């Protein structure tokens, strides 16, 4: 059984992303010291991309051997390569273009102008890529590598990745990546990791800023089920960490909160 979630609240969004960036450096360095490599799953959105930009601006980024970091994504918009709305595009502009990553270790989800016939084919190919990485890391019985850190944003409807309340993706128990059709948030076609795939991460971090997310955060941390609040259903093997700014934390049960900055 996964440990109970921890909640850390920062004064504002800027402190949140800077602190989370520093925390990520520490985690990646520790993983590389232990195994020689590290793996991270990125998220988009304002806080997720802001974290990457804060990391790019930090001298501490050079403590990481970026050539030995495997980079994955939790979800992606099925749009053409380089589209500014793609999480990959935003991550490259914010961080990946500024550090010496190994292109072979950057695992982008399929684009609409890529080799996949449709969004479901893109999801199936990503699932195959995950399984191949799991086998290469010596976990042949798993279909997903044991990510060191998997980061997620949370939507105002309590969705995570592209797993939306009441939609088919939240019910998936077998596949590790799915095509999403008719997303309530544009664009309608997306690729997303599933809840079983997310559960392979050693640590899951939910990085959330803004008053518009407060009700969703409170709902997720108050025991709502996965169909109503997918964010409440995610957990890491070792830890689940909610990194919030004050505005996003106003509905969190008081017993869970630790204040990180005044």
Phi, psi and omega per residue, in radians:
X1 nan 2.359 -3.116
X2 -1.215 2.562 3.076
X3 -1.085 2.775 3.091
X4 -1.101 2.582 3.137
X5 -1.139 2.592 3.015
X6 -1.887 2.510 -3.125
X7 -2.135 2.171 3.091
X8 -2.106 2.216 -3.065
X9 -1.956 2.249 3.103
X10 -1.894 2.749 -3.016
X11 -1.052 -0.733 -3.100
X12 -2.628 3.083 -3.058
X13 -1.101 -0.706 -3.102
X14 -1.102 -0.778 3.081
X15 -1.123 -0.638 3.106
X16 -1.037 -0.905 -3.055
X17 -1.233 -0.598 3.109
X18 -1.172 -0.745 3.126
X19 -1.155 -0.740 3.138
X20 -1.141 -0.629 3.093
X21 -1.105 -0.766 3.108
X22 -1.119 -0.693 3.113
X23 -1.103 -0.676 -3.130
X24 -1.172 -0.725 3.080
X25 -0.981 -0.836 -3.131
X26 -1.032 -0.755 -3.093
X27 -1.178 -0.733 3.141
X28 -1.180 -0.715 3.111
X29 -1.095 -0.748 3.119
X30 -1.082 -0.738 3.134
X31 -1.111 -0.739 -3.140
X32 -1.194 -0.599 3.084
X33 -1.143 -0.562 -3.112
X34 -1.440 -0.761 -2.989
X35 -2.132 -0.191 -3.089
X36 1.600 -0.330 -3.138
X37 -2.350 2.928 3.080
X38 -2.547 2.783 3.117
X39 -2.422 2.492 -3.115
X40 -2.457 2.504 3.043
X41 -1.917 2.135 -3.057
X42 -1.619 2.751 3.048
X43 -2.224 2.835 3.096
X44 -1.733 -2.632 -3.136
X45 1.416 3.009 -3.073
X46 -1.087 -0.819 -3.108
X47 -1.264 -0.737 -3.115
X48 -1.110 -0.777 3.114
X49 -1.265 -0.603 3.080
X50 -1.098 -0.652 3.069
X51 -1.045 -0.788 -3.129
X52 -1.137 -0.687 3.105
X53 -1.146 -0.695 3.094
X54 -1.115 -0.650 3.109
X55 -1.166 -0.743 3.120
X56 -1.060 -0.571 -3.097
X57 -1.475 -0.147 -3.052
X58 -1.620 2.322 3.039
X59 -1.040 -0.412 -3.123
X60 -1.147 -0.301 -3.116
X61 -1.031 -0.506 -3.073
X62 -1.315 -0.109 3.030
X63 -1.247 -0.338 -3.129
X64 -1.584 2.389 2.973
X65 -1.493 1.622 -3.021
X66 -1.161 -0.357 3.109
X67 -1.251 -0.187 -3.135
X68 -2.142 0.635 3.034
X69 -2.043 2.193 3.021
X70 -1.554 2.215 -3.069
X71 -1.967 2.201 3.125
X72 -2.206 3.006 3.066
X73 -2.218 2.584 3.096
X74 -1.408 -0.521 3.075
X75 -2.833 2.953 -3.108
X76 -2.731 2.578 3.029
X77 -1.424 2.308 -3.100
X78 -1.444 1.359 -3.105
X79 -2.219 2.957 -3.134
X80 -1.083 2.661 3.087
X81 -0.940 2.381 3.118
X82 1.439 -0.044 3.105
X83 -1.064 2.338 -3.079
X84 -1.104 -0.294 3.121
X85 -1.477 -0.206 3.134
X86 -1.272 2.422 3.083
X87 -1.048 -0.640 3.120
X88 -1.054 -0.816 -3.127
X89 -1.031 -0.797 -3.124
X90 -1.141 -0.683 -3.139
X91 -1.191 -0.668 3.107
X92 -1.129 -0.768 -3.116
X93 -1.182 -0.641 -3.071
X94 -1.366 -0.660 -3.021
X95 -2.451 -0.905 -2.877
X96 -1.117 -0.516 3.103
X97 -1.314 -0.115 -3.053
X98 -1.934 0.002 3.126
X99 -2.289 2.690 -3.034
X100 -1.415 1.123 3.089
X101 -1.233 2.678 3.020
X102 -1.489 2.049 -3.108
X103 -0.938 -0.525 -3.136
X104 -1.236 -0.303 -3.138
X105 -1.714 0.033 3.119
X106 -1.739 1.919 -2.974
X107 -1.829 1.425 3.129
X108 -1.326 2.578 3.024
X109 -1.340 2.750 -3.035
X110 -1.064 2.599 3.089
X111 -1.880 2.789 -3.083
X112 -1.191 -0.330 3.082
X113 -1.792 0.286 3.141
X114 -1.610 -2.803 -3.038
X115 -1.347 -0.160 -3.047
X116 -1.516 2.386 -3.088
X117 -1.185 -0.564 -3.120
X118 -2.769 -3.129 -3.051
X119 -1.148 -0.564 3.122
X120 -1.208 -0.649 3.075
X121 -1.153 -0.660 3.100
X122 -1.104 -0.711 3.125
X123 -1.156 -0.733 3.134
X124 -1.116 -0.676 3.132
X125 -1.187 -0.653 3.106
X126 -1.161 -0.675 3.075
X127 -1.050 -0.714 3.096
X128 -1.106 -0.677 -3.139
X129 -1.169 -0.690 3.065
X130 -1.082 -0.782 -3.127
X131 -1.123 -0.697 3.112
X132 -1.101 -0.698 3.114
X133 -1.165 -0.655 3.098
X134 -1.110 -0.746 3.117
X135 -1.127 -0.724 -3.115
X136 -1.142 -0.478 -3.140
X137 -1.536 0.062 3.078
X138 1.546 0.202 3.107
X139 -1.931 1.134 -3.001
X140 -1.077 -0.448 -3.118
X141 -1.373 -0.251 3.133
X142 -1.645 2.724 3.088
X143 -1.858 0.024 -3.137
X144 -2.467 2.393 3.044
X145 -1.144 2.741 3.112
X146 -1.446 1.514 -3.109
X147 -0.991 2.455 3.063
X148 -1.219 -0.823 3.113
X149 -2.407 2.297 3.045
X150 -2.120 2.045 -3.098
X151 -1.765 2.499 -3.134
X152 -2.386 2.567 2.861
X153 -1.659 3.034 3.085
X154 -2.312 2.263 3.116
X155 -1.461 2.893 3.095
X156 -1.046 -0.326 3.082
X157 -1.684 0.167 -3.138
X158 1.267 0.390 3.039
X159 -1.399 2.687 2.987
X160 -2.267 2.675 -2.996
X161 0.843 -2.269 2.987
X162 -2.056 0.744 3.061
X163 -1.797 1.806 -3.020
X164 -1.748 2.590 3.119
X165 -0.938 2.416 3.044
X166 1.265 -0.058 -3.100
X167 -1.652 2.910 -2.977
X168 -1.036 -0.603 -3.042
X169 -1.020 -0.572 -3.092
X170 -1.268 -0.257 3.137
X171 -1.627 -0.110 -3.054
X172 -1.205 2.253 -3.128
X173 -2.087 -0.185 -3.057
X174 -1.949 -0.917 -3.061
X175 -1.284 2.653 -3.141
X176 -1.700 -0.339 3.071
X177 -2.474 2.463 -3.099
X178 -2.347 2.656 2.945
X179 -1.426 2.400 3.138
X180 -1.905 2.196 3.123
X181 -1.985 2.380 3.071
X182 1.236 0.660 3.079
X183 -0.957 2.341 3.107
X184 -1.198 -0.246 3.075
X185 -1.952 2.154 -3.103
X186 -1.052 2.650 -0.081
X187 -1.345 2.836 -3.033
X188 -1.254 -0.420 -3.087
X189 -1.826 2.262 -3.101
X190 -2.584 2.880 2.962
X191 -2.043 2.439 -3.110
X192 -2.503 2.500 2.858
X193 -1.129 2.743 3.114
X194 -1.769 2.988 3.100
X195 -1.033 -0.729 3.084
X196 -1.071 -0.637 3.112
X197 -1.184 -0.772 3.134
X198 -1.037 -0.616 -3.100
X199 -1.192 -0.156 3.083
X200 -1.381 -0.253 -3.093
X201 -1.218 2.470 3.023
X202 -1.134 -0.796 3.121
X203 -2.250 2.329 3.011
X204 -1.945 2.181 3.093
X205 -1.985 2.208 3.036
X206 -1.837 1.959 -3.016
X207 -1.874 1.964 -2.926
X208 -2.411 2.304 3.093
X209 -2.334 2.553 2.989
X210 1.919 2.473 -3.131
X211 -1.133 -0.461 -3.135
X212 -1.192 -0.239 3.128
X213 -1.736 -0.116 -2.965
X214 -1.084 -0.765 -3.113
X215 -1.144 -0.703 3.122
X216 -1.122 -0.739 3.112
X217 -1.087 -0.809 3.124
X218 -1.064 -0.717 3.120
X219 -1.087 -0.819 -3.105
X220 -1.103 -0.597 -3.088
X221 -1.600 0.077 -3.139
X222 -1.919 0.255 3.017
X223 1.674 0.215 3.099
X224 -1.135 2.589 -3.119
X225 -1.351 2.948 -3.060
X226 -1.145 -0.511 -3.129
X227 -1.241 -0.668 3.135
X228 -1.416 -0.708 -3.070
X229 -2.461 1.479 -3.130
X230 -0.911 -0.548 -3.135
X231 -1.060 -0.481 -3.138
X232 -1.361 -0.138 -3.060
X233 -1.752 -0.069 -3.080
X234 -1.606 2.494 3.141
X235 -2.760 2.495 3.051
X236 -1.523 2.797 3.116
X237 -1.098 -0.692 -3.076
X238 -1.802 -0.668 3.141
X239 -2.770 2.692 3.046
X240 -2.237 2.097 -2.976
X241 -2.161 2.142 3.043
X242 -1.725 2.028 3.137
X243 -1.881 1.941 -2.947
X244 -2.201 2.729 2.852
X245 -1.659 2.983 -3.058
X246 -1.015 -0.706 -3.087
X247 -1.093 -0.620 -3.127
X248 -1.392 -0.199 -2.979
X249 -1.771 0.080 -2.974
X250 -1.186 -0.322 3.138
X251 -1.907 0.192 -3.134
X252 -1.340 2.374 3.048
X253 -0.947 2.253 -2.997
X254 -0.991 -0.571 -3.085
X255 -1.139 -0.337 -3.089
X256 -1.571 -0.289 -2.894
X257 -1.479 2.346 2.914
X258 -2.125 2.204 -3.113
X259 -1.488 2.182 -3.107
X260 -1.687 -0.437 -3.122
X261 -2.622 2.418 -3.073
X262 -1.290 nan nan
